[in-house]
């Protein structure tokens, strides 16, 4: 591409690339952070912070589960508003459910068990909801449009410069190197 | 620049989320598309596909006669006693009696059940499956779940010889009352 029309095409591409870049930068940062977080899901929980500790309440009478629940709540000094309900899972496990998915799980015979408190990881929970498309519905279309814009940034980006630093210069080697990384992993996996 | 303004307007237009298109966008909404089936009028937060069956089978009845329900589409309801803490890809629904539990399993990413569903009430629909477990499989499953939930391995209850799963398509979750 040369002459005035060629230059104008390059200028248009550069300007568009710049403005689309501004437009998608926040979402790209969110998706990147969420991507790293979710990649390591085997090692940690990217959505919730879960704290578990052992509790010893002493033997609990399960003849009246309302009273059993009240005893657990009082022994652990829990806020009444935190409590969602309770359930005798089995003869050896009684649970009191707390906000956000927390719980107390104890063996009524011994009163030994665990207290689990749960809270959402601020920011990351919301970023994961967007990235993993938990919102569904219209967000799916927004995410598709975002993906198209990223596609443009990738393809448009390689045609932004001319000369030695352009695609026909060192650019082609860097594009090939970038393409080689997934190919090597796919072949060797 | 004109192109960019058009793109921005398109984004802004898409951003005006119409939660009526997808009940899961508006968890407090009890209004599900009434045209689907009368069963869809179950109040609560909807996840996945709308419910299609109008009657629930009790978890107790289902567990008492698993072979009869194996492979059938059923709707069940009950207290949510556990939820997959990492991916929200399953929840356990309790029966009337201690020890009775049904696993509602969904495809990863298709439906995400919030951890806060634990202790609430679910009306869920899917295909019933009985899955036999060897002792090793049962132990591995329990260890995996403990790791997923960030809790110690439960050694107080005997290992199951089989699990009953509901391959879930949709659910409505609400408070117990």
Interface residues (C-beta under 8 A of the other chain):
Chain A: X15 X16 X19 X20 X23 X41 X45 X46 X47 X48 X50 X52 X84 X85 X87 X88 X89 X90 X91 X92 X93 X95 X97 X98 X99 X100 X101 X103 X105 X107 X114 X116 X118 X132 X133 X134 X135 X136 X137 X138 X139 X141 X142 X145 X149
Chain B: X1 X3 X4 X7 X8 X10 X11 X14 X15 X17 X18 X19 X21 X22 X24 X25 X79 X81 X83 X85 X86 X87 X94 X98 X99 X101 X109 X112 X114 X115 X116 X117 X118 X119 X120 X149 X150 X151 X152 X154 X156 X157 X176
